Amino acid sequence: MAFWASGLVGVFTRFEKLEVTSAYYSGDKVVLRVRNTGSADTSIDDIYVNGVPCLGECNIAPTIKPENTYTLTVGSEVEITISNPPEDVTDGEWKSGVTYEIMVHTASGKNYPISVLIP
């Protein structure tokens, strides 16, 4: 009985945890490396720039938007490139000398923020 119960606890203690392992500006894009260090697969459903959701207008690769989530399996890593911020943020262009707060948003509602300075 105890063995069965300990297995049951493992099912209910799975958790989401992403780590942004690097974030930088390269050429004309912001590049994020994101790793799933939790115990459950996670779906990334949007990227926010300075609190504004991209909603498909930031030219993100791989394509990430609410209707097209990106599943990050346990232990895996993805490189996300963001070509431009949303139009409501600095007119949709990266501006030199500005620090942007970039957030990876998941389908479960969690946010994983990181700051990137545009040189």
One Martini backbone bead per residue (centre of mass of N, CA, C, O) as a GRO file, in nm:
protein
  119
    1MET     BB    1   0.058   0.063  -0.021
    2ALA     BB    2   0.295   0.263   0.005
    3PHE     BB    3   0.394   0.241  -0.288
    4TRP     BB    4   0.138   0.349  -0.423
    5ALA     BB    5   0.132   0.625  -0.274
    6SER     BB    6   0.409   0.728  -0.376
    7GLY     BB    7   0.323   0.727  -0.676
    8LEU     BB    8   0.088   0.930  -0.644
    9VAL     BB    9   0.251   1.174  -0.551
   10GLY     BB   10   0.413   1.210  -0.818
   11VAL     BB   11   0.167   1.296  -0.991
   12PHE     BB   12   0.093   1.563  -0.796
   13THR     BB   13   0.414   1.699  -0.814
   14ARG     BB   14   0.410   1.826  -1.071
   15PHE     BB   15   0.609   2.085  -1.242
   16GLU     BB   16   0.668   2.411  -1.343
   17LYS     BB   17   0.996   2.505  -1.500
   18LEU     BB   18   1.165   2.783  -1.614
   19GLU     BB   19   1.474   2.881  -1.787
   20VAL     BB   20   1.663   3.162  -1.860
   21THR     BB   21   1.991   3.117  -1.974
   22SER     BB   22   1.959   3.338  -2.213
   23ALA     BB   23   2.003   3.698  -2.313
   24TYR     BB   24   2.015   3.868  -2.637
   25TYR     BB   25   2.163   4.075  -2.881
   26SER     BB   26   2.143   3.997  -3.246
   27GLY     BB   27   2.170   4.228  -3.469
   28ASP     BB   28   1.799   4.229  -3.493
   29LYS     BB   29   1.773   4.037  -3.231
   30VAL     BB   30   1.621   3.853  -2.983
   31VAL     BB   31   1.772   3.606  -2.764
   32LEU     BB   32   1.649   3.295  -2.631
   33ARG     BB   33   1.713   3.060  -2.366
   34VAL     BB   34   1.505   2.774  -2.291
   35ARG     BB   35   1.443   2.572  -1.997
   36ASN     BB   36   1.315   2.264  -1.874
   37THR     BB   37   1.325   2.203  -1.504
   38GLY     BB   38   1.091   2.044  -1.462
   39SER     BB   39   0.825   1.772  -1.431
   40ALA     BB   40   0.675   1.918  -1.677
   41ASP     BB   41   0.527   1.994  -1.938
   42THR     BB   42   0.533   2.294  -2.155
   43SER     BB   43   0.341   2.582  -2.269
   44ILE     BB   44   0.410   2.825  -2.495
   45ASP     BB   45   0.193   3.124  -2.576
   46ASP     BB   46   0.393   3.377  -2.515
   47ILE     BB   47   0.531   3.707  -2.562
   48TYR     BB   48   0.665   3.970  -2.368
   49VAL     BB   49   0.694   4.336  -2.397
   50ASN     BB   50   0.667   4.545  -2.156
   51GLY     BB   51   0.371   4.391  -2.101
   52VAL     BB   52   0.331   4.316  -2.408
   53PRO     BB   53   0.178   4.125  -2.620
   54CYS     BB   54   0.245   3.986  -2.925
   55LEU     BB   55   0.027   3.816  -3.084
   56GLY     BB   56   0.214   3.757  -3.361
   57GLU     BB   57   0.393   4.055  -3.412
   58CYS     BB   58   0.726   3.958  -3.356
   59ASN     BB   59   0.863   3.743  -3.516
   60ILE     BB   60   0.870   3.438  -3.405
   61ALA     BB   61   1.125   3.187  -3.331
   62PRO     BB   62   0.929   2.998  -3.298
   63THR     BB   63   0.607   2.985  -3.333
   64ILE     BB   64   0.434   3.210  -3.099
   65LYS     BB   65   0.096   3.172  -2.985
   66PRO     BB   66  -0.205   3.117  -2.850
   67GLU     BB   67  -0.284   2.925  -3.116
   68ASN     BB   68   0.054   2.844  -3.108
   69THR     BB   69   0.205   2.645  -2.925
   70TYR     BB   70   0.501   2.556  -2.730
   71THR     BB   71   0.645   2.253  -2.653
   72LEU     BB   72   0.824   2.177  -2.347
   73THR     BB   73   1.006   1.939  -2.247
   74VAL     BB   74   1.157   1.768  -2.027
   75GLY     BB   75   1.494   1.897  -2.050
   76SER     BB   76   1.451   2.101  -2.262
   77GLU     BB   77   1.547   2.327  -2.537
   78VAL     BB   78   1.513   2.673  -2.658
   79GLU     BB   79   1.533   2.895  -2.933
   80ILE     BB   80   1.438   3.240  -2.923
   81THR     BB   81   1.325   3.470  -3.168
   82ILE     BB   82   1.301   3.838  -3.179
   83SER     BB   83   1.251   4.083  -3.415
   84ASN     BB   84   1.012   4.244  -3.257
   85PRO     BB   85   0.819   4.446  -3.106
   86PRO     BB   86   0.547   4.569  -3.037
   87GLU     BB   87   0.395   4.848  -3.156
   88ASP     BB   88   0.348   4.968  -2.851
   89VAL     BB   89   0.668   4.929  -2.859
   90THR     BB   90   0.872   5.137  -2.992
   91ASP     BB   91   0.726   5.107  -3.280
   92GLY     BB   92   0.839   4.802  -3.340
   93GLU     BB   93   1.137   4.873  -3.231
   94TRP     BB   94   1.454   4.851  -3.164
   95LYS     BB   95   1.633   5.043  -2.914
   96SER     BB   96   1.898   5.206  -2.844
   97GLY     BB   97   1.956   5.192  -2.486
   98VAL     BB   98   1.732   4.983  -2.425
   99THR     BB   99   1.547   4.819  -2.176
  100TYR     BB  100   1.396   4.501  -2.188
  101GLU     BB  101   1.110   4.321  -2.093
  102ILE     BB  102   1.103   3.973  -2.103
  103MET     BB  103   0.831   3.730  -2.142
  104VAL     BB  104   0.751   3.410  -2.062
  105HIS     BB  105   0.446   3.251  -2.151
  106THR     BB  106   0.209   3.031  -2.019
  107ALA     BB  107  -0.077   2.837  -2.020
  108SER     BB  108  -0.078   2.850  -1.687
  109GLY     BB  109   0.023   3.174  -1.629
  110LYS     BB  110   0.323   3.194  -1.638
  111ASN     BB  111   0.620   3.394  -1.569
  112TYR     BB  112   0.947   3.467  -1.744
  113PRO     BB  113   1.180   3.696  -1.672
  114ILE     BB  114   1.385   3.932  -1.872
  115SER     BB  115   1.665   4.133  -1.951
  116VAL     BB  116   1.737   4.360  -2.238
  117LEU     BB  117   2.004   4.519  -2.392
  118ILE     BB  118   2.036   4.762  -2.635
  119PRO     BB  119   2.328   4.878  -2.798
   0.00000   0.00000   0.00000
